[in-house]
Amino acid sequence: MNFSAIIGFFGAMGFVGLTIFLTLGKNEGMELMAFVDPPGLALVFGGSIMATFLKSSGDEVKRVIPLMFLAFTKKVEKPTNIIAKLVDLATVSRKDGLIALENQDVPDKFMANGVQMLIDGSQPQVVKQTLSGELLAMKLRHKHSCAILQYMGEVLPAMGMIGTLVGLVGLLANMDDISTLGGNMATAVLTTFYGALMANAMVLPMANKLAVLSDLESLNREITIEGLQFIQAGGNPRLMEGQLQAYLAPRLRTALV
Protein backbone atom coordinates (compact mmCIF):
# COMPACT_ATOMS: atom_id res chain seq x y z
CA MET A 1 0.00 0.00 0.00
CA ASN A 2 1.12 3.54 -0.75
CA PHE A 3 0.51 5.17 2.61
CA SER A 4 1.45 8.70 1.56
CA ALA A 5 -1.30 8.65 -1.09
CA ILE A 6 -3.82 7.24 1.38
CA ILE A 7 -2.95 9.84 4.03
CA GLY A 8 -3.06 12.66 1.48
CA PHE A 9 -6.41 11.66 0.02
CA PHE A 10 -8.25 11.03 3.27
CA GLY A 11 -6.58 14.06 4.85
CA ALA A 12 -7.85 16.32 2.06
CA MET A 13 -11.33 14.79 2.24
CA GLY A 14 -11.23 15.16 6.02
CA PHE A 15 -10.51 18.89 5.85
CA VAL A 16 -13.30 19.36 3.31
CA GLY A 17 -15.67 17.43 5.57
CA LEU A 18 -14.55 19.47 8.58
CA THR A 19 -15.23 22.70 6.71
CA ILE A 20 -18.70 21.50 5.76
CA PHE A 21 -19.37 20.44 9.35
CA LEU A 22 -18.28 23.83 10.71
CA THR A 23 -20.40 25.58 8.10
CA LEU A 24 -23.44 23.58 9.18
CA GLY A 25 -22.74 24.50 12.79
CA LYS A 26 -22.61 28.21 12.00
CA ASN A 27 -25.87 28.19 10.06
CA GLU A 28 -28.80 27.08 12.19
CA GLY A 29 -31.34 25.03 10.28
CA MET A 30 -28.93 24.19 7.46
CA GLU A 31 -28.77 20.47 6.61
CA LEU A 32 -26.08 18.31 5.06
CA MET A 33 -28.27 17.73 2.01
CA ALA A 34 -27.71 21.37 1.13
CA PHE A 35 -24.35 20.22 -0.26
CA VAL A 36 -25.94 17.52 -2.41
CA ASP A 37 -27.21 18.38 -5.88
CA PRO A 38 -27.86 15.28 -8.06
CA PRO A 39 -28.16 17.21 -11.37
CA GLY A 40 -24.88 18.97 -10.66
CA LEU A 41 -23.14 15.69 -9.78
CA ALA A 42 -24.50 14.07 -12.93
CA LEU A 43 -23.26 16.91 -15.11
CA VAL A 44 -19.78 17.13 -13.59
CA PHE A 45 -19.06 13.41 -13.27
CA GLY A 46 -20.97 12.14 -16.29
CA GLY A 47 -19.93 15.01 -18.54
CA SER A 48 -16.27 14.54 -17.66
CA ILE A 49 -16.44 10.80 -18.36
CA MET A 50 -18.09 11.40 -21.74
CA ALA A 51 -15.55 14.07 -22.68
CA THR A 52 -12.78 11.62 -21.81
CA PHE A 53 -14.46 9.01 -24.03
CA LEU A 54 -14.34 11.57 -26.84
CA LYS A 55 -10.60 12.04 -26.39
CA SER A 56 -9.63 8.40 -25.82
CA SER A 57 -10.84 4.94 -26.74
CA GLY A 58 -13.37 3.07 -24.63
CA ASP A 59 -10.82 0.51 -23.48
CA GLU A 60 -8.52 3.27 -22.27
CA VAL A 61 -11.27 5.02 -20.33
CA LYS A 62 -12.26 1.72 -18.70
CA ARG A 63 -8.78 1.64 -17.18
CA VAL A 64 -9.27 4.99 -15.41
CA ILE A 65 -10.78 3.55 -12.22
CA PRO A 66 -8.11 0.80 -11.85
CA LEU A 67 -5.47 3.45 -12.53
CA MET A 68 -6.81 5.62 -9.72
CA PHE A 69 -6.62 2.68 -7.33
CA LEU A 70 -3.00 2.12 -8.38
CA ALA A 71 -2.12 5.48 -6.84
CA PHE A 72 -3.06 3.95 -3.47
CA THR A 73 -1.84 0.38 -3.93
CA LYS A 74 1.24 0.50 -6.16
CA LYS A 75 4.54 0.36 -4.31
CA VAL A 76 7.79 0.67 -6.26
CA GLU A 77 11.01 -0.89 -4.97
CA LYS A 78 13.65 1.52 -3.72
CA PRO A 79 16.55 2.00 -6.19
CA THR A 80 19.01 1.22 -3.40
CA ASN A 81 17.44 -2.24 -3.04
CA ILE A 82 17.69 -2.80 -6.80
CA ILE A 83 21.39 -1.94 -6.75
CA ALA A 84 22.00 -4.13 -3.71
CA LYS A 85 20.36 -7.09 -5.47
CA LEU A 86 22.39 -6.52 -8.63
CA VAL A 87 25.59 -6.43 -6.57
CA ASP A 88 24.65 -9.76 -4.99
CA LEU A 89 24.00 -11.27 -8.41
CA ALA A 90 27.27 -9.90 -9.75
CA THR A 91 29.17 -11.41 -6.82
CA VAL A 92 27.62 -14.85 -7.39
CA SER A 93 28.15 -14.67 -11.15
CA ARG A 94 31.80 -13.65 -10.88
CA LYS A 95 32.50 -16.46 -8.46
CA ASP A 96 30.48 -19.35 -9.94
CA GLY A 97 29.53 -18.20 -13.45
CA LEU A 98 26.30 -16.98 -15.01
CA ILE A 99 24.66 -20.39 -14.70
CA ALA A 100 24.80 -20.03 -10.90
CA LEU A 101 22.27 -17.20 -11.16
CA GLU A 102 19.62 -19.83 -11.86
CA ASN A 103 19.52 -20.64 -8.15
CA GLN A 104 19.11 -17.01 -7.08
CA ASP A 105 15.79 -15.59 -5.94
CA VAL A 106 14.95 -12.52 -8.03
CA PRO A 107 11.57 -11.05 -6.92
CA ASP A 108 11.58 -8.22 -9.48
CA LYS A 109 9.99 -9.57 -12.67
CA PHE A 110 11.87 -7.25 -15.03
CA MET A 111 15.20 -8.16 -13.46
CA ALA A 112 14.27 -11.85 -13.43
CA ASN A 113 13.59 -11.76 -17.18
CA GLY A 114 16.97 -10.16 -17.78
CA VAL A 115 18.75 -12.67 -15.56
CA GLN A 116 17.09 -15.52 -17.46
CA MET A 117 18.40 -14.07 -20.72
CA LEU A 118 21.92 -14.06 -19.27
CA ILE A 119 21.53 -17.68 -18.17
CA ASP A 120 20.26 -18.64 -21.63
CA GLY A 121 23.38 -17.15 -23.21
CA SER A 122 21.74 -14.30 -25.11
CA GLN A 123 24.07 -11.85 -26.80
CA PRO A 124 24.71 -8.60 -24.87
CA GLN A 125 23.18 -6.50 -27.63
CA VAL A 126 20.06 -8.68 -27.68
CA VAL A 127 19.69 -8.37 -23.91
CA LYS A 128 20.03 -4.59 -24.03
CA GLN A 129 17.65 -4.15 -26.97
CA THR A 130 15.00 -6.44 -25.51
CA LEU A 131 15.01 -4.87 -22.05
CA SER A 132 15.27 -1.33 -23.41
CA GLY A 133 12.30 -2.00 -25.69
CA GLU A 134 10.29 -3.25 -22.74
CA LEU A 135 11.26 -0.16 -20.75
CA LEU A 136 10.22 2.16 -23.59
CA ALA A 137 6.88 0.39 -23.96
CA MET A 138 6.25 0.77 -20.23
CA LYS A 139 7.08 4.49 -20.33
CA LEU A 140 4.71 5.10 -23.24
CA ARG A 141 1.94 3.09 -21.60
CA HIS A 142 2.30 4.95 -18.31
CA LYS A 143 2.57 8.33 -20.02
CA HIS A 144 -0.66 7.74 -21.93
CA SER A 145 -2.48 6.54 -18.82
CA CYS A 146 -1.40 9.59 -16.82
CA ALA A 147 -2.46 11.83 -19.71
CA ILE A 148 -6.00 10.43 -19.52
CA LEU A 149 -6.26 11.28 -15.83
CA GLN A 150 -4.63 14.67 -16.43
CA TYR A 151 -7.21 15.45 -19.11
CA MET A 152 -10.07 14.39 -16.85
CA GLY A 153 -8.65 16.64 -14.15
CA GLU A 154 -8.78 19.55 -16.58
CA VAL A 155 -12.31 18.76 -17.76
CA LEU A 156 -13.88 18.43 -14.29
CA PRO A 157 -13.63 22.15 -13.35
CA ALA A 158 -14.83 23.08 -16.85
CA MET A 159 -17.91 20.90 -16.41
CA GLY A 160 -18.41 22.53 -13.03
CA MET A 161 -18.36 25.93 -14.70
CA ILE A 162 -20.86 24.75 -17.31
CA GLY A 163 -23.13 23.65 -14.48
CA THR A 164 -22.75 27.07 -12.91
CA LEU A 165 -23.85 28.72 -16.15
CA VAL A 166 -26.82 26.36 -16.42
CA GLY A 167 -27.84 27.23 -12.88
CA LEU A 168 -27.48 30.95 -13.56
CA VAL A 169 -29.61 30.70 -16.69
CA GLY A 170 -32.32 28.97 -14.67
CA LEU A 171 -31.95 31.58 -11.94
CA LEU A 172 -32.26 34.55 -14.29
CA ALA A 173 -35.09 32.99 -16.26
CA ASN A 174 -37.21 32.54 -13.14
CA MET A 175 -36.46 35.62 -11.09
CA ASP A 176 -40.16 36.15 -10.54
CA ASP A 177 -40.59 32.68 -9.00
CA ILE A 178 -38.95 32.77 -5.59
CA SER A 179 -39.46 29.02 -5.04
CA THR A 180 -36.97 28.16 -7.81
CA LEU A 181 -34.21 30.54 -6.76
CA GLY A 182 -32.69 28.24 -4.15
CA GLY A 183 -32.48 25.19 -6.40
CA ASN A 184 -30.99 27.08 -9.33
CA MET A 185 -28.49 28.85 -7.10
CA ALA A 186 -27.49 25.51 -5.53
CA THR A 187 -26.84 24.01 -8.95
CA ALA A 188 -24.85 27.09 -9.95
CA VAL A 189 -22.61 26.98 -6.88
CA LEU A 190 -22.35 23.27 -6.15
CA THR A 191 -21.31 22.19 -9.65
CA THR A 192 -18.27 24.45 -9.39
CA PHE A 193 -17.59 22.95 -5.96
CA TYR A 194 -17.88 19.38 -7.27
CA GLY A 195 -15.63 20.05 -10.25
CA ALA A 196 -12.94 21.78 -8.22
CA LEU A 197 -13.03 19.12 -5.49
CA MET A 198 -12.85 16.11 -7.82
CA ALA A 199 -10.11 17.65 -9.92
CA ASN A 200 -7.83 19.10 -7.26
CA ALA A 201 -8.34 16.68 -4.38
CA MET A 202 -8.64 13.47 -6.39
CA VAL A 203 -7.88 13.16 -10.09
CA LEU A 204 -4.95 15.56 -10.61
CA PRO A 205 -3.03 14.45 -7.49
CA MET A 206 -3.53 10.82 -8.54
CA ALA A 207 -2.25 11.56 -12.05
CA ASN A 208 0.84 13.26 -10.63
CA LYS A 209 1.36 10.44 -8.13
CA LEU A 210 1.25 7.84 -10.89
CA ALA A 211 3.72 9.89 -12.94
CA VAL A 212 6.14 9.96 -10.00
CA LEU A 213 5.78 6.20 -9.49
CA SER A 214 6.35 5.66 -13.21
CA ASP A 215 9.54 7.74 -13.13
CA LEU A 216 10.82 5.74 -10.16
CA GLU A 217 10.01 2.43 -11.86
CA SER A 218 11.75 3.64 -15.03
CA LEU A 219 14.82 4.54 -12.99
CA ASN A 220 14.86 1.07 -11.45
CA ARG A 221 14.71 -0.53 -14.87
CA GLU A 222 17.48 1.67 -16.28
CA ILE A 223 19.64 0.68 -13.31
CA THR A 224 18.74 -2.97 -13.90
CA ILE A 225 19.68 -2.86 -17.60
CA GLU A 226 23.08 -1.34 -16.90
CA GLY A 227 23.71 -3.70 -13.99
CA LEU A 228 22.87 -6.79 -16.04
CA GLN A 229 25.21 -5.64 -18.80
CA PHE A 230 27.97 -5.29 -16.22
CA ILE A 231 27.21 -8.77 -14.83
CA GLN A 232 27.27 -10.32 -18.30
CA ALA A 233 30.65 -8.73 -18.97
CA GLY A 234 32.02 -10.22 -15.73
CA GLY A 235 32.80 -6.85 -14.15
CA ASN A 236 33.84 -6.21 -10.57
CA PRO A 237 30.74 -5.99 -8.32
CA ARG A 238 32.10 -3.06 -6.29
CA LEU A 239 32.98 -1.14 -9.44
CA MET A 240 29.48 -1.81 -10.74
CA GLU A 241 28.02 -0.56 -7.47
CA GLY A 242 29.90 2.71 -7.81
CA GLN A 243 28.67 3.21 -11.37
CA LEU A 244 25.06 2.46 -10.52
CA GLN A 245 25.15 4.88 -7.59
CA ALA A 246 25.45 7.67 -10.14
CA TYR A 247 21.71 7.19 -10.76
CA LEU A 248 20.94 8.04 -7.14
CA ALA A 249 20.66 11.29 -5.23
CA PRO A 250 23.82 11.99 -3.16
CA ARG A 251 22.02 11.38 0.14
CA LEU A 252 21.14 7.84 -1.00
CA ARG A 253 24.56 6.85 -2.30
CA THR A 254 26.13 6.59 1.14
CA ALA A 255 23.60 3.91 2.06
CA LEU A 256 25.45 1.47 -0.18
CA VAL A 257 29.03 2.37 0.71
C-alpha positions in Angstrom: 0.0 0.0 0.0 1.1 3.5 -0.8 0.5 5.2 2.6 1.4 8.7 1.6 -1.3 8.7 -1.1 -3.8 7.2 1.4 -2.9 9.8 4.0 -3.1 12.7 1.5 -6.4 11.7 0.0 -8.2 11.0 3.3 -6.6 14.1 4.8 -7.9 16.3 2.1 -11.3 14.8 2.2 -11.2 15.2 6.0 -10.5 18.9 5.8 -13.3 19.4 3.3 -15.7 17.4 5.6 -14.6 19.5 8.6 -15.2 22.7 6.7 -18.7 21.5 5.8 -19.4 20.4 9.3 -18.3 23.8 10.7 -20.4 25.6 8.1 -23.4 23.6 9.2 -22.7 24.5 12.8 -22.6 28.2 12.0 -25.9 28.2 10.1 -28.8 27.1 12.2 -31.3 25.0 10.3 -28.9 24.2 7.5 -28.8 20.5 6.6 -26.1 18.3 5.1 -28.3 17.7 2.0 -27.7 21.4 1.1 -24.4 20.2 -0.3 -25.9 17.5 -2.4 -27.2 18.4 -5.9 -27.9 15.3 -8.1 -28.2 17.2 -11.4 -24.9 19.0 -10.7 -23.1 15.7 -9.8 -24.5 14.1 -12.9 -23.3 16.9 -15.1 -19.8 17.1 -13.6 -19.1 13.4 -13.3 -21.0 12.1 -16.3 -19.9 15.0 -18.5 -16.3 14.5 -17.7 -16.4 10.8 -18.4 -18.1 11.4 -21.7 -15.5 14.1 -22.7 -12.8 11.6 -21.8 -14.5 9.0 -24.0 -14.3 11.6 -26.8 -10.6 12.0 -26.4 -9.6 8.4 -25.8 -10.8 4.9 -26.7 -13.4 3.1 -24.6 -10.8 0.5 -23.5 -8.5 3.3 -22.3 -11.3 5.0 -20.3 -12.3 1.7 -18.7 -8.8 1.6 -17.2 -9.3 5.0 -15.4 -10.8 3.5 -12.2 -8.1 0.8 -11.8 -5.5 3.5 -12.5 -6.8 5.6 -9.7 -6.6 2.7 -7.3 -3.0 2.1 -8.4 -2.1 5.5 -6.8 -3.1 4.0 -3.5 -1.8 0.4 -3.9 1.2 0.5 -6.2 4.5 0.4 -4.3 7.8 0.7 -6.3 11.0 -0.9 -5.0 13.7 1.5 -3.7 16.5 2.0 -6.2 19.0 1.2 -3.4 17.4 -2.2 -3.0 17.7 -2.8 -6.8 21.4 -1.9 -6.8 22.0 -4.1 -3.7 20.4 -7.1 -5.5 22.4 -6.5 -8.6 25.6 -6.4 -6.6 24.7 -9.8 -5.0 24.0 -11.3 -8.4 27.3 -9.9 -9.8 29.2 -11.4 -6.8 27.6 -14.8 -7.4 28.1 -14.7 -11.1 31.8 -13.7 -10.9 32.5 -16.5 -8.5 30.5 -19.3 -9.9 29.5 -18.2 -13.5 26.3 -17.0 -15.0 24.7 -20.4 -14.7 24.8 -20.0 -10.9 22.3 -17.2 -11.2 19.6 -19.8 -11.9 19.5 -20.6 -8.1 19.1 -17.0 -7.1 15.8 -15.6 -5.9 14.9 -12.5 -8.0 11.6 -11.1 -6.9 11.6 -8.2 -9.5 10.0 -9.6 -12.7 11.9 -7.3 -15.0 15.2 -8.2 -13.5 14.3 -11.8 -13.4 13.6 -11.8 -17.2 17.0 -10.2 -17.8 18.8 -12.7 -15.6 17.1 -15.5 -17.5 18.4 -14.1 -20.7 21.9 -14.1 -19.3 21.5 -17.7 -18.2 20.3 -18.6 -21.6 23.4 -17.1 -23.2 21.7 -14.3 -25.1 24.1 -11.8 -26.8 24.7 -8.6 -24.9 23.2 -6.5 -27.6 20.1 -8.7 -27.7 19.7 -8.4 -23.9 20.0 -4.6 -24.0 17.7 -4.1 -27.0 15.0 -6.4 -25.5 15.0 -4.9 -22.1 15.3 -1.3 -23.4 12.3 -2.0 -25.7 10.3 -3.3 -22.7 11.3 -0.2 -20.8 10.2 2.2 -23.6 6.9 0.4 -24.0 6.2 0.8 -20.2 7.1 4.5 -20.3 4.7 5.1 -23.2 1.9 3.1 -21.6 2.3 4.9 -18.3 2.6 8.3 -20.0 -0.7 7.7 -21.9 -2.5 6.5 -18.8 -1.4 9.6 -16.8 -2.5 11.8 -19.7 -6.0 10.4 -19.5 -6.3 11.3 -15.8 -4.6 14.7 -16.4 -7.2 15.4 -19.1 -10.1 14.4 -16.9 -8.7 16.6 -14.1 -8.8 19.6 -16.6 -12.3 18.8 -17.8 -13.9 18.4 -14.3 -13.6 22.2 -13.4 -14.8 23.1 -16.9 -17.9 20.9 -16.4 -18.4 22.5 -13.0 -18.4 25.9 -14.7 -20.9 24.8 -17.3 -23.1 23.6 -14.5 -22.7 27.1 -12.9 -23.9 28.7 -16.1 -26.8 26.4 -16.4 -27.8 27.2 -12.9 -27.5 31.0 -13.6 -29.6 30.7 -16.7 -32.3 29.0 -14.7 -32.0 31.6 -11.9 -32.3 34.6 -14.3 -35.1 33.0 -16.3 -37.2 32.5 -13.1 -36.5 35.6 -11.1 -40.2 36.2 -10.5 -40.6 32.7 -9.0 -39.0 32.8 -5.6 -39.5 29.0 -5.0 -37.0 28.2 -7.8 -34.2 30.5 -6.8 -32.7 28.2 -4.1 -32.5 25.2 -6.4 -31.0 27.1 -9.3 -28.5 28.8 -7.1 -27.5 25.5 -5.5 -26.8 24.0 -9.0 -24.9 27.1 -9.9 -22.6 27.0 -6.9 -22.4 23.3 -6.2 -21.3 22.2 -9.7 -18.3 24.4 -9.4 -17.6 22.9 -6.0 -17.9 19.4 -7.3 -15.6 20.0 -10.3 -12.9 21.8 -8.2 -13.0 19.1 -5.5 -12.9 16.1 -7.8 -10.1 17.7 -9.9 -7.8 19.1 -7.3 -8.3 16.7 -4.4 -8.6 13.5 -6.4 -7.9 13.2 -10.1 -4.9 15.6 -10.6 -3.0 14.4 -7.5 -3.5 10.8 -8.5 -2.3 11.6 -12.0 0.8 13.3 -10.6 1.4 10.4 -8.1 1.2 7.8 -10.9 3.7 9.9 -12.9 6.1 10.0 -10.0 5.8 6.2 -9.5 6.4 5.7 -13.2 9.5 7.7 -13.1 10.8 5.7 -10.2 10.0 2.4 -11.9 11.7 3.6 -15.0 14.8 4.5 -13.0 14.9 1.1 -11.4 14.7 -0.5 -14.9 17.5 1.7 -16.3 19.6 0.7 -13.3 18.7 -3.0 -13.9 19.7 -2.9 -17.6 23.1 -1.3 -16.9 23.7 -3.7 -14.0 22.9 -6.8 -16.0 25.2 -5.6 -18.8 28.0 -5.3 -16.2 27.2 -8.8 -14.8 27.3 -10.3 -18.3 30.7 -8.7 -19.0 32.0 -10.2 -15.7 32.8 -6.9 -14.2 33.8 -6.2 -10.6 30.7 -6.0 -8.3 32.1 -3.1 -6.3 33.0 -1.1 -9.4 29.5 -1.8 -10.7 28.0 -0.6 -7.5 29.9 2.7 -7.8 28.7 3.2 -11.4 25.1 2.5 -10.5 25.2 4.9 -7.6 25.4 7.7 -10.1 21.7 7.2 -10.8 20.9 8.0 -7.1 20.7 11.3 -5.2 23.8 12.0 -3.2 22.0 11.4 0.1 21.1 7.8 -1.0 24.6 6.9 -2.3 26.1 6.6 1.1 23.6 3.9 2.1 25.4 1.5 -0.2 29.0 2.4 0.7 
